[in-house]
Amino acid sequence: MEPPESALSSAEDVILRWDSSASEDARDKMIFSSDRHEIDRYLDAVDELQKSMDSASLSDSSSALQIAMARLEDEFRTILLSHTSPIEAESLSESTHSEFASHEFDNNEAEIGESSSYEKQLSSSSTASSCYKSTSSIREVDLIPGDAVYDLRCIAERMIGAGYLRECIQVYASVRKSAVDASLRRLSVEKLSIGDIQKLEWEALETKIRRWIRAARICIRVLFASERRLCEQIFEDLGTSADDSCFMETIKGPAIQLFNFAEAISISKRSPEKLFKILDLHDALSDLLPDIDSVFESKSSESIRVQAVEILSRLAEAARGILSEFESAMLREPSRVPVPGGTIHPLTRYVMNYISLISDYKQTLIELIVSKPSTGPRYSSDPNVPDMDFSEYEGQASTLALHLIWIIVILQFNLDGKSKHYKDTSLAHIFMMNNVHYIVQKIKGSPELREMIGDDYLRKMTGKFRVSATSYQRATWVKVLYCLRDEGLHVSGSFSSGVSKSALRERFKAFNSMFEEVHRTQATWLIPETQLREELRISISEKLLPAYRSFLGRFRSHIESGRHPENYIKYSVEDLESAVLDFFEGYPVSQHLRKRSQ
């Protein structure tokens, strides 16, 4: 066994032989690129020097130890750099397709895509709703090969033992942070401040949100989790929370960069089209929260956990605020110009597509929306607020369902106000029938929405559009059919005494004129839903044709026995039947009805 002085001298010789400041050969070669025997000799020499530091009489060895620490720092950095690159491409992809499954709402997209100011407000954000509830969790990968990890731990152990913890962590963090930054760039996580993000147009942000959600899952579950593991492999048990310190030094900046984006969205200006992307962010972050707690479990990384929870809370508050503001905006919607032909108003399409999408986020919103709509009393004194009594829905509908019903009530109230801008009462009824029917069909077409709204309210809605259809028929056809009555045609006070031909001619002329005007105008009106259009035509025919056939049968002979009967009996029953088929097609017709040969 060598005497202490001899062992120390041998150790110092090994250290000095690898002193890069004194030897060109030492500068050109790396110890940890040599064979294992040479590596172990150097590490043993460092250990001998460290032991010598316990003896005050051998304090001269401190100079050699400083040289050794400088060399180990270079070796540490070189090993890290030689194995530091952005995380492998396959690790940057989701482990299962279901993690980023999306559901395309093709019907909504088609309807929202129609040209109108309302649809354009929503089009880019409601064409699809993505489900971000993933099926996997943390998936650590090897960032550095095992033999290199072993060498790094050997170096870290010596540096920390010699009091060089801070230097070791600084080298480690600077190199690994550059690798993390490169991985973030591959994931399209940009270095943007909260202010920069809030200046971007919403259309640009939507694409970034989709990318962010994917990137956040990979960052938390793969990248940061793997960095945590690597820190533990190298630094665990080598010093007071050394692994935590190196982990936070490495990923704090990238983590703040990642979460700044979600934070900027959570505090951005609210508007209806942002709701669904905000809910996507909320769902994704909520799903990640257990993994965030796991990856950032230490005391030193508490700030990351707190930030994630605060962002989640602000996203929830933003979603609630947007829904409330959407209801208020509906009440204030200002458009007064009637839509041509009494067809479906763009606002109706916009709102119903909007709440259909809301229903697809039912589970999330049921958790977030805990208060009822802020409505006035049942009979509001404000003429700009509809009456609504929610007591009948107590225990039958969720608070989210009450909000959706309230939105529909506001929409109908708004539509009713718009209908009053039509000068033709019949057209106002057609407008209300079209729009309420559309609302009913949208509810029926969405199982989620129908379940929340409930069949009782759906029956009320169905009754409303049928009332509008009945009101239309009364407003239009009572006057027309009134021309086909018997009263006023008979003379001498006796039914059998005779018929006034002049009164009969006037009656036929009045009928022809009224029907022609109705045909001319109402052919330009539009009922876009085929079945509804056909049902209304059938209902008109069932009232008009029998009445005209009966009137013609009773009085035709009186006209035909006089002069120019064709001026009065202008149309056959078949002509009227054919003319009814022109109604509600939305385009002009000839001034004259198509006539069959007499």
C-alpha positions as CSV (number, residue, x, y, z in Angstrom):
1,M,0.0,0.0,0.0
2,E,1.3,3.4,-1.0
3,P,2.1,5.9,1.7
4,P,-0.4,8.9,1.7
5,E,2.2,11.2,0.3
6,S,3.1,8.8,-2.6
7,A,-0.6,8.2,-3.4
8,L,-1.3,11.9,-3.4
9,S,1.8,12.6,-5.7
10,S,0.6,10.0,-8.1
11,A,-2.9,11.5,-8.2
12,E,-1.5,14.9,-8.8
13,D,0.6,13.6,-11.7
14,V,-2.6,12.1,-13.3
15,I,-4.4,15.4,-12.8
16,L,-1.6,17.5,-14.2
17,R,-1.1,15.2,-17.2
18,W,-4.6,16.1,-18.3
19,D,-4.3,19.8,-17.5
20,S,-5.4,21.4,-20.8
21,S,-3.8,24.7,-19.9
22,A,-0.4,23.1,-19.8
23,S,-0.5,20.4,-22.3
24,E,-1.5,20.6,-26.0
25,D,-2.1,16.8,-26.0
26,A,-4.5,17.2,-23.2
27,R,-6.3,20.0,-25.0
28,D,-6.8,17.8,-28.1
29,K,-8.1,14.7,-26.3
30,M,-11.0,14.1,-23.9
31,I,-10.6,11.8,-20.9
32,F,-14.0,10.2,-21.3
33,S,-13.3,9.4,-24.9
34,S,-10.4,7.2,-23.7
35,D,-10.6,3.6,-22.6
36,R,-12.4,2.8,-19.3
37,H,-9.1,2.2,-17.5
38,E,-7.9,5.8,-18.2
39,I,-11.3,7.2,-17.1
40,D,-11.2,5.3,-13.8
41,R,-7.6,6.3,-13.2
42,Y,-8.6,10.0,-13.5
43,L,-11.6,9.6,-11.3
44,D,-9.6,7.7,-8.6
45,A,-7.0,10.5,-8.7
46,V,-9.8,13.1,-8.1
47,D,-11.0,11.0,-5.2
48,E,-7.5,10.9,-3.7
49,L,-7.2,14.6,-4.0
50,Q,-10.6,15.1,-2.3
51,K,-9.5,12.9,0.6
52,S,-6.3,14.9,1.0
53,M,-8.3,18.1,1.5
54,D,-9.2,16.8,5.0
55,S,-5.6,17.3,6.0
56,A,-4.5,20.9,6.6
57,S,-0.9,19.8,6.0
58,L,-1.7,18.8,2.5
59,S,-3.6,21.9,1.5
60,D,-1.3,22.4,-1.5
61,S,-3.4,19.7,-3.2
62,S,-6.2,22.3,-3.6
63,S,-4.5,23.7,-6.6
64,A,-4.5,20.3,-8.3
65,L,-8.2,19.8,-7.3
66,Q,-9.2,23.1,-8.9
67,I,-7.4,22.0,-12.1
68,A,-9.3,18.7,-11.8
69,M,-12.7,20.4,-11.4
70,A,-12.1,22.7,-14.4
71,R,-11.2,19.6,-16.4
72,L,-14.3,17.6,-15.2
73,E,-16.5,20.6,-16.0
74,D,-15.2,20.6,-19.6
75,E,-15.7,16.8,-19.8
76,F,-19.2,17.1,-18.3
77,R,-20.1,19.8,-20.9
78,T,-18.5,17.8,-23.8
79,I,-20.4,14.6,-22.9
80,L,-23.7,16.5,-22.7
81,L,-23.1,18.3,-25.9
82,S,-22.2,15.1,-27.8
83,H,-25.5,13.6,-26.7
84,T,-27.7,16.7,-26.9
85,S,-30.1,17.1,-29.7
86,P,-33.8,17.7,-30.1
87,I,-35.9,14.8,-28.9
88,E,-36.4,12.1,-31.5
89,A,-39.2,12.7,-34.0
90,E,-41.1,9.5,-33.0
91,S,-41.2,10.8,-29.4
92,L,-42.8,14.0,-30.6
93,S,-45.9,12.2,-31.9
94,E,-48.9,11.1,-29.9
95,S,-48.7,7.5,-28.7
96,T,-52.3,6.8,-29.7
97,H,-54.6,8.3,-32.3
98,S,-57.3,8.9,-29.7
99,E,-55.1,11.5,-28.0
100,F,-55.9,14.0,-30.7
101,A,-59.1,12.6,-32.1
102,S,-61.3,15.3,-33.6
103,H,-65.0,15.3,-34.6
104,E,-65.9,17.3,-37.7
105,F,-69.3,18.9,-37.6
106,D,-69.9,18.9,-41.3
107,N,-73.5,20.1,-41.1
108,N,-72.6,23.0,-39.0
109,E,-69.7,23.9,-41.2
110,A,-71.8,23.8,-44.4
111,E,-74.5,26.1,-42.9
112,I,-72.1,28.4,-41.1
113,G,-70.2,28.8,-44.4
114,E,-73.1,30.6,-45.9
115,S,-72.4,34.3,-46.7
116,S,-73.5,36.5,-43.8
117,S,-72.0,38.6,-41.2
118,Y,-73.3,36.3,-38.4
119,E,-71.8,33.1,-40.0
120,K,-68.5,34.8,-40.7
121,Q,-68.1,35.7,-37.0
122,L,-68.3,32.0,-36.1
123,S,-67.1,30.1,-39.2
124,S,-63.4,29.7,-38.3
125,S,-64.0,28.6,-34.8
126,S,-67.0,26.3,-35.0
127,T,-66.1,24.2,-38.1
128,A,-64.8,21.5,-35.8
129,S,-64.7,20.7,-32.2
130,S,-61.8,18.6,-31.0
131,C,-61.9,16.1,-28.1
132,Y,-58.7,16.4,-26.1
133,K,-59.4,13.8,-23.5
134,S,-56.4,11.5,-24.0
135,T,-56.0,7.9,-23.2
136,S,-52.3,7.9,-22.2
137,S,-50.2,9.5,-19.6
138,I,-46.5,10.1,-18.9
139,R,-44.2,8.4,-21.4
140,E,-40.5,8.8,-20.5
141,V,-37.8,8.3,-23.1
142,D,-34.0,8.0,-22.8
143,L,-32.6,11.4,-23.7
144,I,-29.0,10.3,-23.3
145,P,-27.5,6.7,-23.6
146,G,-27.0,4.8,-20.4
147,D,-23.2,4.7,-20.5
148,A,-23.0,8.5,-21.0
149,V,-25.5,8.9,-18.1
150,Y,-23.1,6.8,-15.9
151,D,-20.2,9.0,-16.9
152,L,-22.1,12.2,-16.2
153,R,-23.1,10.9,-12.7
154,C,-19.5,10.0,-12.0
155,I,-18.4,13.5,-12.8
156,A,-21.3,15.2,-11.0
157,E,-20.6,13.1,-7.9
158,R,-16.9,14.4,-7.8
159,M,-17.9,18.0,-8.6
160,I,-20.6,18.2,-6.0
161,G,-18.4,16.5,-3.4
162,A,-15.7,19.1,-4.0
163,G,-18.2,21.9,-3.6
164,Y,-18.9,22.6,-7.2
165,L,-22.6,21.9,-7.2
166,R,-23.6,25.3,-8.7
167,E,-21.0,25.1,-11.5
168,C,-22.2,21.6,-12.3
169,I,-25.8,22.5,-12.4
170,Q,-25.1,25.6,-14.5
171,V,-23.3,23.6,-17.2
172,Y,-26.0,21.0,-17.2
173,A,-28.9,23.4,-17.4
174,S,-27.3,25.6,-20.1
175,V,-26.7,22.6,-22.4
176,R,-30.0,20.7,-21.7
177,K,-32.1,23.9,-22.0
178,S,-30.8,24.4,-25.5
179,A,-32.0,20.9,-26.4
180,V,-35.4,21.6,-24.8
181,D,-35.7,24.8,-26.7
182,A,-34.9,23.0,-30.0
183,S,-37.6,20.4,-29.2
184,L,-40.1,23.2,-28.5
185,R,-39.3,24.8,-31.9
186,R,-40.0,21.4,-33.5
187,L,-43.4,21.5,-31.8
188,S,-44.1,25.0,-33.1
189,V,-44.0,26.5,-29.6
190,E,-42.9,30.0,-30.3
191,K,-41.2,32.5,-28.1
192,L,-44.0,35.0,-27.8
193,S,-44.8,37.2,-24.8
194,I,-48.4,37.4,-23.5
195,G,-48.6,40.9,-25.2
196,D,-47.4,39.5,-28.5
197,I,-50.0,36.7,-28.4
198,Q,-52.9,39.0,-27.6
199,K,-52.0,41.2,-30.6
200,L,-52.5,38.3,-33.0
201,E,-55.7,37.9,-35.1
202,W,-58.1,35.3,-33.7
203,E,-57.9,33.3,-37.0
204,A,-54.2,32.9,-36.6
205,L,-54.5,32.0,-32.9
206,E,-56.9,29.2,-33.7
207,T,-54.3,27.3,-35.6
208,K,-51.8,28.0,-32.8
209,I,-54.2,26.7,-30.2
210,R,-54.5,23.3,-32.0
211,R,-50.7,23.1,-32.2
212,W,-50.3,24.2,-28.6
213,I,-52.6,21.5,-27.3
214,R,-50.6,18.8,-29.1
215,A,-47.3,20.4,-28.0
216,A,-48.4,20.7,-24.4
217,R,-49.2,17.0,-24.1
218,I,-45.9,16.0,-25.6
219,C,-44.0,18.6,-23.5
220,I,-45.5,17.5,-20.2
221,R,-45.8,13.8,-20.8
222,V,-42.7,13.2,-22.8
223,L,-40.2,16.0,-22.9
224,F,-40.4,17.5,-19.3
225,A,-41.0,14.1,-17.8
226,S,-37.9,12.7,-19.5
227,E,-35.8,15.7,-18.4
228,R,-37.0,15.1,-14.9
229,R,-35.9,11.4,-15.1
230,L,-32.5,12.4,-16.6
231,C,-31.9,14.8,-13.7
232,E,-32.7,12.1,-11.2
233,Q,-30.4,9.6,-12.9
234,I,-27.5,12.0,-12.8
235,F,-28.1,14.0,-9.6
236,E,-30.3,12.1,-7.2
237,D,-28.9,11.8,-3.7
238,L,-25.7,13.8,-4.7
239,G,-26.7,17.0,-2.8
240,T,-29.6,18.9,-1.3
241,S,-32.3,18.7,-4.0
242,A,-29.6,18.7,-6.7
243,D,-31.9,16.9,-9.1
244,D,-34.7,19.4,-8.4
245,S,-32.4,22.3,-8.9
246,C,-31.0,21.1,-12.2
247,F,-34.5,20.2,-13.4
248,M,-35.9,23.7,-12.7
249,E,-32.8,25.4,-14.1
250,T,-33.4,23.4,-17.3
251,I,-37.1,23.6,-17.9
252,K,-38.4,26.7,-16.0
253,G,-37.9,29.0,-19.0
254,P,-39.4,26.6,-21.6
255,A,-42.3,25.8,-19.2
256,I,-43.1,29.5,-18.8
257,Q,-42.8,29.9,-22.5
258,L,-45.3,27.0,-23.0
259,F,-47.8,28.2,-20.4
260,N,-47.6,31.9,-21.4
261,F,-49.6,31.0,-24.5
262,A,-52.5,29.4,-22.6
263,E,-52.4,32.3,-20.1
264,A,-52.6,34.9,-22.8
265,I,-55.7,33.2,-24.3
266,S,-57.3,32.9,-20.8
267,I,-57.1,36.7,-20.3
268,S,-57.7,37.8,-23.8
269,K,-60.8,39.9,-24.9
270,R,-63.9,37.7,-24.8
271,S,-66.0,37.1,-27.9
272,P,-68.5,34.3,-28.9
273,E,-66.3,32.7,-31.5
274,K,-63.5,32.1,-28.9
275,L,-65.7,29.9,-26.7
276,F,-65.0,26.5,-28.3
277,K,-61.2,26.9,-28.6
278,I,-61.1,28.1,-25.0
279,L,-63.0,25.0,-24.0
280,D,-60.6,22.9,-26.0
281,L,-57.7,24.5,-24.1
282,H,-59.6,24.0,-20.8
283,D,-60.2,20.3,-21.5
284,A,-56.6,19.7,-22.6
285,L,-55.1,21.4,-19.6
286,S,-57.6,19.8,-17.2
287,D,-56.6,16.4,-18.6
288,L,-52.9,17.3,-18.2
289,L,-53.2,18.5,-14.6
290,P,-52.5,15.2,-12.9
291,D,-49.4,14.8,-15.1
292,I,-48.3,18.3,-14.3
293,D,-48.6,17.6,-10.6
294,S,-46.5,14.4,-11.1
295,V,-43.8,15.9,-13.2
296,F,-43.6,19.1,-11.1
297,E,-44.1,17.5,-7.7
298,S,-41.2,19.1,-5.9
299,K,-41.3,22.2,-3.8
300,S,-39.0,24.1,-6.1
301,S,-41.4,23.6,-9.1
302,E,-44.5,24.6,-7.2
303,S,-44.8,27.8,-9.2
304,I,-45.4,25.7,-12.4
305,R,-48.2,23.8,-10.7
306,V,-49.8,27.0,-9.4
307,Q,-49.6,28.7,-12.8
308,A,-51.3,25.7,-14.5
309,V,-54.2,25.7,-11.9
310,E,-54.6,29.5,-12.2
311,I,-54.8,29.3,-16.0
312,L,-57.3,26.5,-15.8
313,S,-59.4,28.6,-13.5
314,R,-59.2,31.7,-15.8
315,L,-60.2,29.6,-18.8
316,A,-63.2,28.4,-16.9
317,E,-64.1,31.9,-16.0
318,A,-63.6,33.0,-19.6
319,A,-66.0,30.3,-20.8
320,R,-68.7,31.3,-18.3
321,G,-68.2,35.0,-19.2
322,I,-68.4,34.4,-22.9
323,L,-71.7,32.5,-22.5
324,S,-73.2,35.2,-20.4
325,E,-72.0,37.9,-22.8
326,F,-73.4,35.9,-25.7
327,E,-76.8,36.0,-24.1
328,S,-76.5,39.8,-23.6
329,A,-75.4,40.3,-27.1
330,M,-78.4,38.4,-28.4
331,L,-80.7,40.8,-26.6
332,R,-78.9,43.8,-28.1
333,E,-78.6,42.4,-31.7
334,P,-79.5,45.4,-33.7
335,S,-80.4,44.3,-37.3
336,R,-83.7,45.7,-38.5
337,V,-83.7,45.0,-42.3
338,P,-86.0,42.1,-43.0
339,V,-84.5,39.1,-44.8
340,P,-86.0,38.8,-48.3
341,G,-88.8,36.3,-48.8
342,G,-89.2,35.6,-45.0
343,T,-86.6,32.9,-45.1
344,I,-84.3,31.8,-42.2
345,H,-82.5,34.7,-40.7
346,P,-78.7,34.5,-40.5
347,L,-78.9,35.1,-36.8
348,T,-81.1,32.0,-36.4
349,R,-78.5,29.8,-38.2
350,Y,-75.7,31.4,-36.2
351,V,-77.3,31.0,-32.8
352,M,-78.6,27.4,-33.4
353,N,-75.2,26.2,-34.8
354,Y,-73.6,27.9,-31.8
355,I,-75.7,26.1,-29.2
356,S,-75.4,22.8,-31.1
357,L,-71.7,23.1,-30.7
358,I,-72.2,24.1,-27.0
359,S,-74.1,20.8,-26.5
360,D,-71.0,18.9,-27.8
361,Y,-69.1,20.3,-24.9
362,K,-71.9,19.4,-22.5
363,Q,-69.8,17.5,-19.9
364,T,-67.3,20.3,-19.6
365,L,-69.9,23.1,-19.5
366,I,-72.1,21.3,-17.0
367,E,-69.1,21.3,-14.6
368,L,-68.3,25.0,-15.3
369,I,-71.8,26.5,-15.5
370,V,-73.2,26.3,-12.0
371,S,-75.4,29.4,-11.9
372,K,-78.7,30.0,-13.7
373,P,-79.1,32.6,-16.4
374,S,-79.3,36.1,-15.0
375,T,-82.9,36.8,-16.1
376,G,-85.4,39.2,-14.8
377,P,-88.7,38.3,-13.1
378,R,-91.2,36.2,-14.9
379,Y,-93.0,39.2,-16.2
380,S,-90.2,41.6,-17.0
381,S,-90.9,45.4,-16.9
382,D,-88.2,45.9,-19.5
383,P,-89.7,45.6,-23.0
384,N,-86.4,44.6,-24.4
385,V,-86.2,41.5,-22.2
386,P,-88.4,38.5,-22.8
387,D,-90.5,37.0,-20.0
388,M,-89.3,33.7,-18.7
389,D,-90.1,31.5,-15.7
390,F,-87.6,28.8,-15.0
391,S,-89.5,27.4,-12.0
392,E,-91.3,24.8,-14.3
393,Y,-87.8,23.4,-15.2
394,E,-86.6,23.0,-11.6
395,G,-85.2,19.5,-11.1
396,Q,-85.7,18.6,-14.7
397,A,-82.9,20.5,-16.5
398,S,-79.3,21.2,-15.7
399,T,-78.1,24.8,-15.3
400,L,-76.4,24.5,-18.8
401,A,-79.8,23.4,-20.3
402,L,-81.4,26.4,-18.7
403,H,-78.9,28.7,-20.3
404,L,-79.5,27.0,-23.7
405,I,-83.3,27.4,-23.3
406,W,-82.8,31.0,-22.3
407,I,-80.7,31.6,-25.4
408,I,-83.5,30.1,-27.6
409,V,-86.1,32.3,-25.7
410,I,-84.0,35.4,-26.5
411,L,-83.6,34.3,-30.1
412,Q,-87.4,33.9,-30.5
413,F,-88.0,37.2,-28.8
414,N,-85.5,38.9,-31.2
415,L,-87.0,37.2,-34.2
416,D,-90.5,38.3,-33.2
417,G,-89.2,41.9,-33.1
418,K,-87.7,41.5,-36.6
419,S,-91.0,40.1,-37.9
420,K,-92.7,43.4,-37.2
421,H,-90.5,45.1,-39.8
422,Y,-92.3,43.2,-42.6
423,K,-95.1,45.4,-44.1
424,D,-97.0,42.2,-45.2
425,T,-98.5,40.4,-42.1
426,S,-98.6,37.1,-44.0
427,L,-94.9,37.4,-44.8
428,A,-94.2,38.1,-41.1
429,H,-96.0,34.8,-40.2
430,I,-94.0,32.9,-42.8
431,F,-90.8,34.4,-41.4
432,M,-91.6,33.2,-37.9
433,M,-92.8,29.8,-39.1
434,N,-89.5,29.3,-41.0
435,N,-87.3,30.3,-38.2
436,V,-89.0,28.5,-35.4
437,H,-89.2,25.4,-37.5
438,Y,-85.5,25.7,-38.1
439,I,-84.9,25.9,-34.4
440,V,-87.0,22.8,-33.8
441,Q,-85.2,20.8,-36.5
442,K,-81.8,21.8,-35.1
443,I,-82.8,20.6,-31.7
444,K,-84.2,17.3,-33.1
445,G,-81.0,16.8,-35.2
446,S,-78.7,16.9,-32.1
447,P,-79.3,14.0,-29.6
448,E,-77.2,15.9,-27.0
449,L,-79.1,19.1,-27.5
450,R,-82.5,17.4,-27.6
451,E,-81.8,15.6,-24.3
452,M,-80.8,18.8,-22.6
453,I,-83.7,20.9,-24.0
454,G,-86.3,18.2,-23.3
455,D,-89.3,17.1,-25.2
456,D,-91.7,19.3,-23.2
457,Y,-90.0,22.5,-24.5
458,L,-89.6,21.0,-27.9
459,R,-93.4,20.4,-28.1
460,K,-93.9,24.1,-27.1
461,M,-91.7,25.1,-30.0
462,T,-93.4,22.9,-32.4
463,G,-96.7,24.4,-31.4
464,K,-95.3,27.9,-32.0
465,F,-94.4,27.3,-35.6
466,R,-97.7,25.6,-36.3
467,V,-99.5,28.7,-34.8
468,S,-97.5,30.8,-37.2
469,A,-98.5,28.6,-40.2
470,T,-102.2,28.9,-39.1
471,S,-101.9,32.6,-38.7
472,Y,-100.4,32.9,-42.2
473,Q,-103.3,31.0,-43.7
474,R,-105.8,33.2,-42.0
475,A,-104.1,36.4,-43.0
476,T,-103.8,35.3,-46.6
477,W,-106.6,33.0,-47.5
478,V,-109.6,34.2,-45.5
479,K,-109.9,37.2,-47.8
480,V,-109.4,35.1,-50.9
481,L,-111.9,32.5,-49.8
482,Y,-114.3,35.2,-48.8
483,C,-114.8,35.9,-52.5
484,L,-116.2,32.3,-52.9
485,R,-119.1,32.8,-50.5
486,D,-122.8,32.6,-51.5
487,E,-123.9,35.6,-49.5
488,G,-124.7,38.7,-51.6
489,L,-125.2,36.8,-54.9
490,H,-129.0,36.1,-54.6
491,V,-131.7,38.5,-55.5
492,S,-135.4,39.1,-54.4
493,G,-134.5,37.9,-50.9
494,S,-135.1,34.3,-51.7
495,F,-132.5,31.7,-52.3
496,S,-134.4,30.3,-55.3
497,S,-135.3,33.6,-56.8
498,G,-132.2,33.9,-58.9
499,V,-128.6,35.0,-59.0
500,S,-127.3,38.5,-59.6
501,K,-125.0,38.1,-62.6
502,S,-123.4,41.5,-62.0
503,A,-122.6,40.6,-58.4
504,L,-121.3,37.1,-59.5
505,R,-119.0,38.7,-62.2
506,E,-117.6,41.1,-59.6
507,R,-117.1,38.1,-57.2
508,F,-115.1,36.2,-59.9
509,K,-113.1,39.3,-60.8
510,A,-112.2,39.9,-57.2
511,F,-111.2,36.3,-56.7
512,N,-109.0,36.3,-59.8
513,S,-107.3,39.6,-58.8
514,M,-106.6,38.5,-55.3
515,F,-105.3,35.0,-56.2
516,E,-103.1,36.5,-58.9
517,E,-101.6,39.0,-56.5
518,V,-101.1,36.3,-53.9
519,H,-99.5,34.0,-56.5
520,R,-97.3,36.8,-57.8
521,T,-95.9,37.9,-54.4
522,Q,-95.9,34.6,-52.5
523,A,-94.0,32.7,-55.2
524,T,-91.1,35.0,-54.3
525,W,-91.3,34.1,-50.7
526,L,-89.1,31.2,-49.6
527,I,-89.7,28.2,-47.4
528,P,-86.3,26.5,-47.7
529,E,-87.3,23.3,-45.9
530,T,-88.8,21.0,-48.5
531,Q,-91.2,19.1,-46.2
532,L,-92.5,22.2,-44.5
533,R,-93.0,23.9,-47.9
534,E,-94.9,20.9,-49.2
535,E,-97.1,20.6,-46.1
536,L,-98.1,24.2,-46.3
537,R,-99.0,23.9,-50.0
538,I,-101.1,20.8,-49.3
539,S,-102.9,22.7,-46.5
540,I,-103.6,25.6,-48.9
541,S,-104.8,23.3,-51.6
542,E,-107.1,21.5,-49.2
543,K,-108.9,24.7,-48.4
544,L,-108.7,26.5,-51.7
545,L,-109.5,23.8,-54.3
546,P,-112.7,22.3,-52.8
547,A,-114.0,25.8,-52.2
548,Y,-113.3,27.0,-55.7
549,R,-114.5,23.7,-57.3
550,S,-117.8,24.1,-55.4
551,F,-118.3,27.7,-56.2
552,L,-117.5,27.0,-59.9
553,G,-120.0,24.1,-59.9
554,R,-122.8,26.2,-58.5
555,F,-122.3,29.4,-60.6
556,R,-120.4,28.5,-63.7
557,S,-123.5,28.2,-65.9
558,H,-124.6,31.8,-64.9
559,I,-121.4,33.2,-66.3
560,E,-121.1,31.0,-69.3
561,S,-124.6,32.0,-70.4
562,G,-123.5,35.6,-70.6
563,R,-121.0,37.5,-72.7
564,H,-117.3,37.0,-72.6
565,P,-117.3,34.3,-69.8
566,E,-113.5,33.9,-70.2
567,N,-113.0,37.3,-68.6
568,Y,-114.5,36.0,-65.4
569,I,-113.9,32.3,-65.2
570,K,-110.2,32.6,-66.0
571,Y,-108.9,29.5,-64.3
572,S,-109.8,25.9,-63.8
573,V,-109.3,24.0,-60.6
574,E,-106.3,22.3,-62.2
575,D,-104.8,25.8,-63.0
576,L,-105.1,26.8,-59.3
577,E,-103.6,23.4,-58.2
578,S,-100.6,24.0,-60.5
579,A,-100.3,27.6,-59.4
580,V,-100.0,26.6,-55.7
581,L,-96.9,24.6,-56.6
582,D,-95.2,28.0,-57.5
583,F,-95.6,29.2,-53.9
584,F,-92.6,29.7,-51.6
585,E,-90.0,28.8,-54.2
586,G,-88.2,32.2,-53.7
587,Y,-88.2,33.4,-57.3
588,P,-90.5,35.6,-59.4
589,V,-93.2,34.1,-61.7
590,S,-95.0,35.5,-64.7
591,Q,-97.7,38.1,-64.2
592,H,-100.2,35.6,-65.6
593,L,-100.9,32.1,-64.2
594,R,-100.2,29.1,-66.4
595,K,-103.5,28.0,-67.8
596,R,-104.5,24.6,-69.0
597,S,-106.6,24.3,-72.2
598,Q,-110.2,24.8,-71.4
